[in-house]
Amino acid sequence: MSDILATIREQASKEEGMDLRVLDMGPVVLEAGAISKVAPYLKESLYHKVIIVADETTYAIAGHSLEVSIHAAGIDVHVSIIKPNLQGDVIADEASLVQLMLDIKSQAAEAVIAVGSGTLHDIARFSGYTTNVPFISLPTAPSVDGFNSKGAPVILRGDKITIQSIGPSAIFADLDILVQAPSALVAAGFGDMLGKFTSLFDWKFGALAGGEPYSQVVADLTEKALLLCVEHVDEIAKRSPEGIRLLTDALLTSGFAMLLFGQSHSASGAEHHLSHYWEMEFLRLERRQILHGAKVGVACAEISSFYHELASGDLSFLTAEQQEATRKLISQIPDQQTIRQLIEAVGGPTEPKQLGIDAALLERSLREAHRIRPNRYTLLRTFNER
């Protein structure tokens, strides 16, 4: 068991009623050369037929060498290269999901290995869940915190919905591969972590005003991972092995926190709803997609600005007690400028216009994005439904 998993298990054991069985899995390896441990793990686990899911880029980065090593171990291996859409994006839509599910069935695969970043993991986890086979994670970039969560955000008929499926049975995060990831993907991972500033607020607010279930241990694990990234922003910006290790550790910790709670409250609030809204709008207009973490970082700054503005004004749609507590919680969210400076430090986009999001789309998303997760009690939803 890795140090990450051991630390999380130790922290989680302090909260009464926490089900630690969700952390029962194979190895969680975060080190240089981790890819070399995949084939031995498959052999020890008595897998005879596996399938690698990748796109053309990630296959060249890691998929091919993994295929060779698995074949050399005497295991039957098939590769499923997910095809991009007409705009050139690989997305977790019906076409991608059906492609992989058919490949799993036709090859009688006993496990799926996701080689790539967030989208390929979402395709693998949903397809594995649907075909009743486990999936193994081999991230190629520290770009998202969803490698090890159960939630699979997928596009169905143009709408983005998150379906609870399965977490990975093992994770092999190879630092030799991760440090070579493009700077934009590193900045995206950092942006995804910064989003915890507003998601953690929304979760506390949801518990306060909407009776949402809450876990202090899960919130603390997530906040500690977030603050570790902020503290080491310069190291992450340099893309040094230690900076990439710290960022990947934080992303995995956030994912394990979601796994423990069984839902994404700790890591996904109004900032993610804006991000998903923008993604669906770009799909509708047949525009090229933007990195998830890049959208989340920009959306976090916008939600921070919106919430600080609300806190300085009329909160009469809340009870007097809720108003006082909400203002206090909002005061703990860094302001918009601070969040933008942090994103800028790692070379990520800081303004909606840099993502191709105009003022009209931003305004509309602030009014409507809460409808994407109608069961999530955020301040944005409460304000819009007041």
Secondary structure, 3 states (H helix, E strand, C coil): CCHHHHHHHHHHCCCCCCCHHHHCCCCEEEECCHHHHHHHHHHHCCCCEEEEEECHHHHHHHHHHHHHHHHHCCCEEEEEECCCCCCCCCCCEHHHHHHHHHHHHHHCCCEEEEEECHHHHHHHHHHHHHHCCCEEEEECCCCCCCCCCCEEEEEECCEEEEEECCCCCCEEEEHHHHCCCCHHHHHHHHHHHHCHHHHHHHHHHHHHHHCCCCCHHHHHHHHHHHHHHHHCHHHHHHCCHHHHHHHHHHHHHHHHHHHHHCCCCCCCCHHHHHHHHHHHHHHHCCCCCCCHHHHHHHHHHHHHHHHHHHHCCCCCCCCHHHHHHHHHHHCCCCCHHHHHHHHHHCCCCCCHHHHCCCHHHHHHHHHHHHHHCCCCCCHHHHHHCC
